[in-house]
Amino acid sequence: MYTKTPHLRYQRTLAFLQKTLPAPATILDLGIRNPFSEIMEQNGYTVFNTEGEDLDLLPEIVKKHKVDAVTAFEIFEHLLAPFNVLREIDALKIVVTVPLKLWFSNAYRSKTDMWDRHYHEFEDWQFNWLLEKSGWKIIEKEKWTSPVLKIGFRPILRNFTPRYYAVYAEKNNS
């Protein structure tokens, strides 16, 4: 069972996906198979996942499947060079979520997993610029908060400060 916070994030992510890319659609979901991959399949999507390859070193892996769209839910913040992956995508549509930079909190860094770290935490304008520079036109975007069930100044701020940024973009033909 999901904890309350990821479950709410999954609900919001699914609602954004369904609004911008209705099922049925074939998706390459960047990242290893995860609970959200199953949620997408339960909602009518055909989902392929990458298999843990280092996308910084092998950005061409995104061309492995012929798909309607590529999704990347909390993936690009882990990459040193998301620009290279975005440029390699052949699909004409992408749906992406990234964590936003919070002024009151440092970038996420796991103390136990050297790969579970955020190299980037974007401001919305930075992520928009990255998409546009790598050949994408933003069609739809949305932000949401990430409340936590703790007491303190930062948990209060998390109730009002957007933490996640969702974007639907299409390949720019110009």
C-alpha positions, 0 to 999 in steps of 0.5 A: 500500500502507498503512503498518503503522500506518494498516493496523492502524487500518483493521483495528480500525475495520473490526472495530468497524464490522462488530461494531456495524453488520453489512453490508449497510448503506448509509452516509454517510461524512463526509469525502471518499472515501478508502482506508477508503471502498473497504475498507467497499465491499469488505466489503459496505457501500454508501458515499456520502461528503461532497465536502469541504464545510465541515460547520461552515458546512453541517451540513445536508449530512448529510441529503443521502442516505437511509442506514442509518447515518452514519460519521465516522472522524477527522472531528469533531476537525477541526470547530469545532462537531461538535454542529451536525453531530450534531444534523442527522443523520437516520440512527438510527445512527452509528459514529465514531472520534476521536483521544483527547487525549494528556497527553504530546503537543500536538494535531495541527497540519499545518505544510503544510495549513491544514485538516489540524488538530485543533481538538478532541482529546477525552477519552472523557468529553467525547466521550460528553457531546457525543454525549449532549447532541446526542441520541445514546445510546452503545451500544458503545465501544472504545479502542485504541493507536497504536504508532509505530516510533520510539525515544523516551519518547513512542513508548513511551507510545503503546504503552500509552496509548489514542489512538483512541476508537470509538463506536457510538450510536443516536438517542435517542428521548426 
